[in-house]
Amino acid sequence: MNPRWPTRLAWLGALLGLVTAQLLFAPARWLAHAITSATGGQLQLVNARGTVWRGQADVLLTGGQGSQTQASLPQGVQWRLSPALWAGVPALALQLSAPCCTPQPMALTFRPRFGGAEIHLAAFSSRWPADLLTGLGTPWNTLRMEGLLSLQTEGLTLRWHGSGSRLQGALVLEAQDIASRLSTLRPLGSYRMDLRTDADGSNTALSLHTLSGRLQLQGQGHWVGGRLRFQGVAEAAPDSEAALANLLNIIGRRQGLRSLLNIG
């Protein structure tokens, strides 16, 4: 035996131990930096504590690099990341909780696929402050929305590959008692948005309608080639036209007493 082998084995063992320690105890700030970079600074984990695998941080939403608007999530978030198996394939399981907004942790599972990847969001419900959107910049910092956003799903899966992406499942967003600094009417109303896909995920549709209120919103949309095409209408209830005129001028293209909402 080469007399140098014990020394080499010792160095190899030390190196493997160092790499293992780095993986197991990687600081949470590494994850925070990766998220900031991936989102162009719009989503930031501030004062991250713990490790990549188990930690907590304050959350800051911004309009991106150079933006002067920002909003923070009360009490921040906590996470737990661990290896898992999904249909026999190695995956990563993430439990994410926000003390202010999630009665139970959100459970996400990520796994690679041939030529792409897949992420699954398990059934959950949550409630978020609408003014959090202000931090994302235009147009939210102009609208300055107040109220409550209720988000729930029975399960949602996103698959993407080299030629595109596909969504499967349903998601419901209810905006409750919404108000805006652009109108003296408080609240403007409550609204519901439904995101649904066909069983095979080939078609994803979006619908918007008013639950109650003096600002009436409705619309339909769907994804074409990975891009959303949406057409809707905003109008004031009788006797509220004058109070909502400024808001209707901003949120869409005026056509008489209505405002047309178009995306894509």
NORRA-V846959 format. One record per residue. N is the residue number from 0. OMEGA is omega in whole degrees, -180 to 180 (* if undefined). NEAR is the number of other C-alpha atoms within 12 Angstrom. D_FIRST is the distance of its C-alpha to the first C-alpha in Angstrom with 1 decimal. Layout:
# NORRA-V846959
[[N | OMEGA | NEAR | D_FIRST] [N | OMEGA | NEAR | D_FIRST]]
This chain:
# NORRA-V846959
[[0 | 177 | 5 | 0.0] [1 | -177 | 8 | 3.8] [2 | -179 | 8 | 6.1] [3 | -176 | 10 | 8.4] [4 | 179 | 12 | 7.4] [5 | 179 | 12 | 9.4] [6 | 180 | 12 | 12.1] [7 | 178 | 13 | 12.3] [8 | 179 | 14 | 12.5] [9 | 178 | 13 | 15.2] [10 | 179 | 14 | 17.0] [11 | 178 | 14 | 17.0] [12 | 178 | 15 | 18.4] [13 | 180 | 14 | 20.9] [14 | 178 | 14 | 22.0] [15 | 177 | 14 | 22.6] [16 | 179 | 15 | 24.4] [17 | 179 | 15 | 26.6] [18 | 179 | 14 | 27.4] [19 | 179 | 13 | 28.4] [20 | 179 | 14 | 30.5] [21 | -180 | 17 | 32.2] [22 | -176 | 17 | 33.1] [23 | -174 | 19 | 34.3] [24 | 177 | 21 | 36.2] [25 | -175 | 23 | 37.3] [26 | -178 | 24 | 40.7] [27 | -179 | 31 | 43.9] [28 | 175 | 26 | 45.0] [29 | 178 | 25 | 42.5] [30 | 179 | 31 | 44.4] [31 | 180 | 33 | 47.7] [32 | -179 | 22 | 46.8] [33 | -179 | 18 | 45.8] [34 | 178 | 23 | 49.1] [35 | -180 | 23 | 51.2] [36 | -177 | 17 | 49.7] [37 | -177 | 14 | 50.1] [38 | -179 | 20 | 53.7] [39 | 179 | 19 | 54.8] [40 | -179 | 28 | 55.5] [41 | 175 | 29 | 58.0] [42 | -177 | 32 | 55.9] [43 | 171 | 36 | 54.3] [44 | -174 | 34 | 52.4] [45 | -180 | 27 | 53.4] [46 | -179 | 22 | 52.1] [47 | 179 | 28 | 49.2] [48 | 180 | 25 | 47.5] [49 | -178 | 23 | 44.6] [50 | 175 | 26 | 41.8] [51 | -174 | 30 | 41.7] [52 | -180 | 29 | 41.4] [53 | -176 | 27 | 44.2] [54 | 178 | 31 | 46.7] [55 | -178 | 31 | 50.2] [56 | 169 | 34 | 52.2] [57 | -177 | 29 | 55.7] [58 | 180 | 31 | 56.8] [59 | 174 | 33 | 58.8] [60 | -180 | 35 | 60.4] [61 | 177 | 31 | 61.6] [62 | -178 | 27 | 63.2] [63 | -177 | 23 | 60.1] [64 | 180 | 19 | 59.4] [65 | -179 | 13 | 62.6] [66 | 179 | 19 | 64.4] [67 | -178 | 17 | 66.4] [68 | 177 | 27 | 66.7] [69 | 178 | 29 | 64.3] [70 | -178 | 29 | 64.5] [71 | 178 | 29 | 62.3] [72 | 179 | 32 | 61.6] [73 | 175 | 20 | 62.9] [74 | 173 | 19 | 60.1] [75 | -178 | 28 | 57.3] [76 | 174 | 32 | 54.7] [77 | -179 | 33 | 51.8] [78 | 174 | 32 | 49.0] [79 | -177 | 26 | 46.1] [80 | -177 | 29 | 43.5] [81 | 174 | 23 | 41.0] [82 | -179 | 19 | 39.1] [83 | 173 | 17 | 41.1] [84 | 178 | 15 | 41.7] [85 | -177 | 19 | 44.8] [86 | 178 | 12 | 45.7] [87 | -179 | 8 | 42.0] [88 | 177 | 17 | 40.9] [89 | -176 | 18 | 38.9] [90 | 175 | 23 | 41.4] [91 | 179 | 24 | 42.2] [92 | -179 | 26 | 45.0] [93 | 171 | 28 | 47.2] [94 | -175 | 29 | 49.8] [95 | 180 | 31 | 52.2] [96 | 174 | 32 | 55.1] [97 | -175 | 27 | 57.8] [98 | -178 | 23 | 59.8] [99 | -159 | 22 | 63.0] [100 | -176 | 29 | 63.0] [101 | 177 | 27 | 60.7] [102 | 175 | 18 | 61.8] [103 | -179 | 20 | 58.5] [104 | 171 | 24 | 55.3] [105 | -178 | 33 | 55.0] [106 | 179 | 29 | 52.2] [107 | 177 | 31 | 50.5] [108 | -178 | 33 | 47.7] [109 | 176 | 31 | 45.9] [110 | 176 | 28 | 43.8] [111 | 174 | 22 | 42.8] [112 | 180 | 19 | 44.4] [113 | 180 | 12 | 43.9] [114 | -179 | 14 | 45.4] [115 | -179 | 18 | 46.6] [116 | -177 | 24 | 46.6] [117 | 177 | 28 | 48.8] [118 | -178 | 29 | 50.0] [119 | 176 | 33 | 52.1] [120 | -178 | 30 | 54.4] [121 | -179 | 27 | 55.5] [122 | 178 | 22 | 59.1] [123 | 172 | 28 | 60.2] [124 | -178 | 27 | 63.2] [125 | -179 | 27 | 63.6] [126 | -173 | 27 | 66.3] [127 | 176 | 28 | 65.9] [128 | -177 | 31 | 68.3] [129 | -178 | 32 | 69.8] [130 | 175 | 31 | 70.0] [131 | -179 | 32 | 66.2] [132 | -179 | 32 | 66.8] [133 | -178 | 31 | 68.6] [134 | -177 | 33 | 65.3] [135 | 178 | 34 | 64.5] [136 | -176 | 26 | 67.2] [137 | -2 | 20 | 69.8] [138 | -172 | 18 | 71.7] [139 | 180 | 27 | 70.8] [140 | 174 | 27 | 71.5] [141 | -179 | 21 | 75.0] [142 | -179 | 27 | 75.7] [143 | -177 | 28 | 74.4] [144 | 173 | 32 | 74.2] [145 | -178 | 29 | 74.6] [146 | -176 | 27 | 74.3] [147 | 177 | 28 | 71.6] [148 | 179 | 30 | 69.3] [149 | -176 | 29 | 68.4] [150 | 179 | 30 | 65.4] [151 | 178 | 31 | 64.5] [152 | 173 | 26 | 62.8] [153 | -180 | 21 | 62.1] [154 | -176 | 27 | 58.8] [155 | -179 | 31 | 57.9] [156 | 177 | 31 | 55.2] [157 | 177 | 29 | 54.4] [158 | 176 | 29 | 52.4] [159 | -178 | 24 | 51.7] [160 | -174 | 17 | 50.2] [161 | -175 | 12 | 50.5] [162 | 179 | 11 | 54.2] [163 | -178 | 18 | 55.5] [164 | -180 | 25 | 55.6] [165 | -179 | 32 | 57.3] [166 | 179 | 32 | 58.6] [167 | -179 | 29 | 59.4] [168 | -179 | 30 | 61.3] [169 | -180 | 32 | 64.0] [170 | -180 | 31 | 64.5] [171 | 176 | 30 | 67.7] [172 | 175 | 30 | 68.6] [173 | 176 | 33 | 71.8] [174 | -170 | 35 | 73.1] [175 | 177 | 29 | 75.4] [176 | -177 | 28 | 78.3] [177 | 175 | 35 | 77.3] [178 | 180 | 31 | 79.0] [179 | 178 | 32 | 78.8] [180 | -179 | 24 | 80.1] [181 | -180 | 26 | 81.9] [182 | 177 | 30 | 84.4] [183 | 178 | 17 | 86.5] [184 | -179 | 26 | 86.4] [185 | -4 | 23 | 84.0] [186 | 176 | 25 | 82.4] [187 | -179 | 36 | 82.5] [188 | 176 | 32 | 81.3] [189 | -170 | 30 | 78.5] [190 | 179 | 33 | 76.6] [191 | 177 | 31 | 74.2] [192 | -180 | 29 | 71.7] [193 | 174 | 29 | 70.0] [194 | -176 | 32 | 67.0] [195 | 177 | 32 | 66.6] [196 | 173 | 26 | 64.8] [197 | -178 | 17 | 65.5] [198 | -179 | 15 | 63.6] [199 | 179 | 14 | 61.4] [200 | -175 | 22 | 61.1] [201 | -178 | 21 | 62.9] [202 | 178 | 25 | 65.7] [203 | -176 | 33 | 65.5] [204 | 180 | 31 | 68.9] [205 | 178 | 30 | 70.1] [206 | -179 | 31 | 73.4] [207 | 174 | 30 | 75.2] [208 | -176 | 27 | 78.3] [209 | 174 | 31 | 80.3] [210 | 178 | 22 | 80.5] [211 | 174 | 22 | 83.2] [212 | -177 | 27 | 84.6] [213 | 170 | 30 | 86.8] [214 | -176 | 40 | 84.3] [215 | 179 | 32 | 83.9] [216 | 173 | 34 | 80.6] [217 | 180 | 30 | 79.7] [218 | 180 | 28 | 77.6] [219 | 177 | 26 | 75.3] [220 | 176 | 27 | 72.2] [221 | -180 | 27 | 69.3] [222 | 177 | 26 | 66.2] [223 | -180 | 19 | 66.4] [224 | 179 | 15 | 63.3] [225 | 180 | 18 | 61.5] [226 | -179 | 17 | 64.5] [227 | 171 | 20 | 67.1] [228 | -174 | 21 | 70.7] [229 | 175 | 23 | 73.1] [230 | -178 | 24 | 76.9] [231 | -178 | 27 | 78.8] [232 | 172 | 30 | 82.0] [233 | 179 | 38 | 82.8] [234 | -179 | 39 | 86.3] [235 | 174 | 32 | 88.3] [236 | 179 | 23 | 90.2] [237 | 179 | 15 | 94.0] [238 | 178 | 14 | 95.3] [239 | -176 | 23 | 91.8] [240 | -177 | 24 | 91.9] [241 | -178 | 20 | 92.8] [242 | -177 | 24 | 90.2] [243 | -175 | 34 | 87.4] [244 | -178 | 29 | 88.5] [245 | 180 | 26 | 86.1] [246 | -180 | 33 | 83.1] [247 | 178 | 33 | 84.1] [248 | -174 | 25 | 84.4] [249 | -171 | 23 | 80.8] [250 | -180 | 29 | 78.8] [251 | -180 | 25 | 80.2] [252 | -175 | 23 | 82.8] [253 | 174 | 20 | 86.3] [254 | -175 | 15 | 88.5] [255 | -180 | 16 | 91.7] [256 | -178 | 26 | 91.0] [257 | 174 | 29 | 87.5] [258 | -177 | 30 | 84.2] [259 | -179 | 25 | 82.0] [260 | -179 | 27 | 78.2] [261 | 175 | 20 | 76.1] [262 | 178 | 21 | 72.4] [263 | * | 15 | 70.8]]
